[in-house]
Amino acid sequence: MSDTMSEPLRLIDAHCHVNFHAYAKDADEVIRRSLAKGIGVVNVGTQTATSAKAVELANRYDNVWAVIGQHPIHLFEQQAQDEEEIINCRSEKFNPDYYRRLAKSSPKVVGLGECGLDYYHLPENLPRETVVAAQENLFRAHLDLALGLDLAVMIHCRDAHDETVRILEEYTAKGKHIRGDIHCFTGTWAEAERYLKLGLFVSFTGIVTYPQKKADREAGLEPLVSVAARIPLDRLIVETDAPYLSPAPHRGQRNEPANVEFVANAIAAARGLTPEELAQATLENTKRLFKL
Ligand SMILES: [Zn+2]
């Protein structure tokens, strides 16, 4: 059954986690608040339970979709520290049949992920090579599944751009075209260019609203919002990654999909576009990415 309270779509938060425990008490309110502003929601799974929850939410509302898969930090048991939050990650053995069945259970499943490589969060009790090899296998399993199901791939990459690009190039070289996006992009323009060359979309979070880190400025790195301003307009995506990474002026609070507007507006200002022009472009891109 679909909820009919939503306004016409103006914008889509292409990556958030209203399926997470942080919204155990008010997930419906949070989704309705977003839909009432004409902002669609793509909830993203990180393991079996959060993937199932994303599908359940998507089935209940128009303009809410699900991406399902296993984040690399759920390969091994570990504690991951993100901003000020400590996440206890339980380990799961990836089961492609589970995700294939879940994907086929609903037309609202529009992608596989978030998947990819994360060399920032490595468990301390295991050899690095073991973890890196397992992450690569897990990433390839998602790419293969997405190709088989004709779904988009939502790629997570932390401190592993070279390896991510190498794997994607292997697929492309074999004529296997990956339809996907790099979620929460925080790299340099040169890194962005490599993903653009592979035909991918590049997606930005509220980090574009934060002042540049002193170390990055001193190293002469271009501010992230300026990198976002250089992405071709037909390849740009916006997202919140809620509950994390609240954009200014809500930094430090629990994030939510309605806040994607602050991300879009910051990039619009950097590009000299009106908020409407930027919203329209990213809305079309997100629809193209997920075949909505
Ligand atoms: Zn995420």
Residues whose N, C-alpha, C, O or C-beta is under 5 A from the ligand:
A	BS01	ZN	D241
